[in-house]
Amino acid sequence: MTAQAHILVVDDDPEIRDLLQSYFTDNSFVVSVASDGQAMQAVMERVDTPIDIIILDIMMPGETGLEICKRLRQDSNIPIIMLTAMGSEVDRVVGLELGADDYLAKPFSPRELLARVKSLLRRTHILNTLSNSQEASTCLFEGWTLDKNKRRLIDPEQTMVPLSAGEYELLLTFIEHAGRTLTRDQLLQLTRNRDAGPFDRTIDVQVSRLRRKIEVDPKDPLIIQTVRGGGYIFTAKVSTQ
């Protein structure tokens, strides 16, 4: 099931590159490695099969992982998992703000990273090809259109609004639970299939990013509202086609 999934590991530490290349290859993934942003770009331009997910270290000399993430998000929605320093909450939050989909602190367990990769690939439908079912594939709310088959968000002026994998899954979860208050823990389980850590701000950061894309005034949101002490609620009326 993972045989066709192609992982690109970007890390300046050769031991980590070798470890992850060996570990993910043993788990039936195609693996490419790069030591920095320039090498990453060269890999992406020459590989025969597209990259399905990028594992990106933050702390690298020259162009940092945060800068690389920002550059990638200008024209790509490839899922990104960032490797951060233990206890570096600022880096994790900034990474999510720039469009990373998940993060894992160093030192990490390869098994935990494998679980995060598989979860993210499932969420982005890379491992499971969309079937030609008769289920409604288009969701409409407040003039917006979410095409689930093409994974595209169209604004009321019919302009496509790019979404990262994490933003897409969060929006879809809100739509599927419209009118219901969802706690941060529930949202993390529904979108990432994991529990929140004591200082996990993943959901708050991605809600903030999503609001900036769909709200008229992100500071006074009407579609995704905060429930004090409870979490968030998607208030828009949703219809399907």
ROMARKOL-645614 format. One record per residue (C-alpha): x, y, z; residue in one letter; residue number from 1. Coordinates in steps of 0.1 Angstrom, whole numbers, padded with zeros to 4 digits. Layout:
BEGIN
    xx    yy    zz r   k
     X     Y     Z A NUM
...
***
This chain:
BEGIN
    xx    yy    zz r   k
  0000  0000  0000 M   1
  0029  0023  0006 T   2
  0050  0010 -0023 A   3
  0043  0040 -0045 Q   4
  0046  0066 -0018 A   5
  0078  0087 -0023 H   6
  0094  0105  0007 I   7
  0120  0132  0004 L   8
  0141  0137  0036 V   9
  0158  0171  0038 V  10
  0183  0172  0067 D  11
  0219  0184  0069 D  12
  0228  0155  0093 D  13
  0241  0125  0072 P  14
  0234  0101  0100 E  15
  0197  0111  0101 I  16
  0195  0110  0064 R  17
  0210  0075  0063 D  18
  0188  0063  0092 L  19
  0156  0075  0076 L  20
  0164  0063  0041 Q  21
  0171  0028  0054 S  22
  0141  0027  0078 Y  23
  0116  0040  0053 F  24
  0130  0018  0025 T  25
  0126 -0012  0047 D  26
  0090 -0002  0052 N  27
  0083 -0002  0014 S  28
  0086  0035  0007 F  29
  0106  0051 -0021 V  30
  0131  0075 -0004 V  31
  0151  0104 -0017 S  32
  0174  0125  0004 V  33
  0189  0160  0003 A  34
  0212  0179  0026 S  35
  0198  0214  0020 D  36
  0173  0234  0001 G  37
  0193  0236 -0031 Q  38
  0198  0198 -0031 A  39
  0161  0194 -0024 M  40
  0152  0214 -0054 Q  41
  0176  0194 -0076 A  42
  0160  0161 -0064 V  43
  0125  0174 -0071 M  44
  0134  0184 -0106 E  45
  0152  0151 -0115 R  46
  0131  0123 -0099 V  47
  0109  0102 -0121 D  48
  0081  0098 -0096 T  49
  0065  0128 -0078 P  50
  0073  0135 -0042 I  51
  0044  0126 -0020 D  52
  0057  0139  0014 I  53
  0086  0159  0026 I  54
  0104  0154  0060 I  55
  0121  0187  0066 L  56
  0146  0196  0093 D  57
  0142  0232  0107 I  58
  0178  0238  0119 M  59
  0200  0237  0088 M  60
  0228  0261  0078 P  61
  0221  0285  0050 G  62
  0185  0283  0040 E  63
  0166  0271  0071 T  64
  0138  0246  0071 G  65
  0113  0274  0079 L  66
  0125  0294  0048 E  67
  0123  0263  0027 I  68
  0087  0256  0039 C  69
  0077  0292  0031 K  70
  0092  0289 -0004 R  71
  0075  0255 -0010 L  72
  0041  0268  0000 R  73
  0042  0296 -0026 Q  74
  0034  0271 -0053 D  75
  0031  0236 -0038 S  76
  0008  0217 -0014 N  77
  0031  0187 -0009 I  78
  0026  0175  0027 P  79
  0054  0186  0050 I  80
  0064  0172  0084 I  81
  0090  0194  0101 M  82
  0116  0180  0125 L  83
  0121  0205  0153 T  84
  0144  0209  0183 A  85
  0131  0195  0216 M  86
  0112  0222  0234 G  87
  0113  0247  0206 S  88
  0076  0257  0206 E  89
  0083  0289  0187 V  90
  0098  0269  0157 D  91
  0068  0245  0158 R  92
  0043  0274  0157 V  93
  0061  0293  0130 V  94
  0064  0261  0109 G  95
  0027  0256  0112 L  96
  0020  0292  0104 E  97
  0041  0288  0072 L  98
  0021  0258  0061 G  99
  0037  0227  0075 A 100
  0012  0200  0081 D 101
  0028  0183  0112 D 102
  0059  0183  0133 Y 103
  0080  0160  0154 L 104
  0106  0170  0180 A 105
  0142  0156  0179 K 106
  0153  0132  0192 P 107
  0124  0111  0178 F 108
  0114  0075  0173 S 109
  0115  0064  0137 P 110
  0084  0044  0144 R 111
  0066  0075  0156 E 112
  0077  0093  0125 L 113
  0065  0064  0103 L 114
  0031  0066  0120 A 115
  0029  0104  0114 R 116
  0039  0098  0077 V 117
  0013  0071  0072 K 118
 -0014  0092  0089 S 119
 -0006  0123  0068 L 120
 -0006  0102  0036 L 121
 -0040  0087  0044 R 122
 -0054  0122  0051 R 123
 -0041  0135  0018 T 124
 -0056  0105 -0001 H 125
 -0022  0095 -0016 I 126
 -0025  0059 -0004 L 127
 -0062  0055 -0011 N 128
 -0072  0066 -0046 T 129
 -0105  0084 -0046 L 130
 -0133  0061 -0058 S 131
 -0159  0071 -0083 N 132
 -0187  0069 -0057 S 133
 -0221  0085 -0059 Q 134
 -0215  0105 -0027 E 135
 -0217  0143 -0029 A 136
 -0183  0156 -0038 S 137
 -0190  0194 -0035 T 138
 -0197  0213 -0004 C 139
 -0211  0249 -0005 L 140
 -0210  0274  0023 F 141
 -0213  0312  0024 E 142
 -0205  0315 -0014 G 143
 -0175  0292 -0010 W 144
 -0171  0258 -0028 T 145
 -0150  0229 -0016 L 146
 -0145  0203 -0043 D 147
 -0136  0171 -0024 K 148
 -0126  0151 -0055 N 149
 -0101  0177 -0067 K 150
 -0093  0190 -0032 R 151
 -0099  0226 -0043 R 152
 -0114  0255 -0024 L 153
 -0130  0282 -0046 I 154
 -0139  0316 -0032 D 155
 -0172  0335 -0039 P 156
 -0154  0353 -0069 E 157
 -0146  0318 -0083 Q 158
 -0109  0321 -0076 T 159
 -0090  0290 -0063 M 160
 -0076  0294 -0028 V 161
 -0046  0271 -0021 P 162
 -0048  0249  0010 L 163
 -0021  0229  0026 S 164
 -0030  0192  0034 A 165
 -0036  0202  0071 G 166
 -0058  0231  0062 E 167
 -0079  0211  0038 Y 168
 -0085  0183  0063 E 169
 -0093  0208  0090 L 170
 -0118  0226  0068 L 171
 -0134  0193  0057 L 172
 -0137  0182  0093 T 173
 -0154  0215  0102 F 174
 -0178  0211  0073 I 175
 -0186  0175  0082 E 176
 -0194  0186  0118 H 177
 -0210  0220  0110 A 178
 -0230  0235  0139 G 179
 -0213  0213  0164 R 180
 -0187  0225  0189 T 181
 -0154  0205  0186 L 182
 -0127  0207  0212 T 183
 -0091  0210  0202 R 184
 -0085  0173  0213 D 185
 -0114  0162  0191 Q 186
 -0101  0182  0161 L 187
 -0066  0168  0165 L 188
 -0080  0132  0167 Q 189
 -0102  0138  0136 L 190
 -0076  0154  0115 T 191
 -0044  0138  0127 R 192
 -0055  0107  0146 N 193
 -0034  0116  0177 R 194
 -0038  0131  0211 D 195
 -0027  0166  0219 A 196
  0004  0172  0240 G 197
  0003  0196  0270 P 198
  0015  0226  0249 F 199
  0002  0215  0215 D 200
 -0010  0245  0195 R 201
 -0014  0227  0161 T 202
 -0051  0232  0159 I 203
 -0051  0269  0170 D 204
 -0024  0278  0145 V 205
 -0042  0261  0116 Q 206
 -0076  0276  0126 V 207
 -0059  0310  0124 S 208
 -0045  0302  0090 R 209
 -0078  0290  0078 L 210
 -0096  0320  0091 R 211
 -0073  0343  0072 R 212
 -0084  0325  0040 K 213
 -0121  0323  0044 I 214
 -0132  0350  0068 E 215
 -0140  0386  0058 V 216
 -0124  0397  0090 D 217
 -0102  0370  0106 P 218
 -0100  0390  0138 K 219
 -0138  0389  0141 D 220
 -0147  0355  0125 P 221
 -0182  0346  0116 L 222
 -0177  0312  0100 I 223
 -0153  0295  0124 I 224
 -0161  0308  0159 Q 225
 -0143  0302  0191 T 226
 -0163  0287  0219 V 227
 -0148  0299  0252 R 228
 -0135  0269  0271 G 229
 -0149  0245  0245 G 230
 -0131  0248  0212 G 231
 -0144  0258  0179 Y 232
 -0177  0257  0159 I 233
 -0183  0260  0122 F 234
 -0215  0282  0120 T 235
 -0221  0284  0082 A 236
 -0249  0265  0067 K 237
 -0235  0237  0044 V 238
 -0251  0222  0013 S 239
 -0238  0195 -0009 T 240
 -0240  0186 -0046 Q 241
***
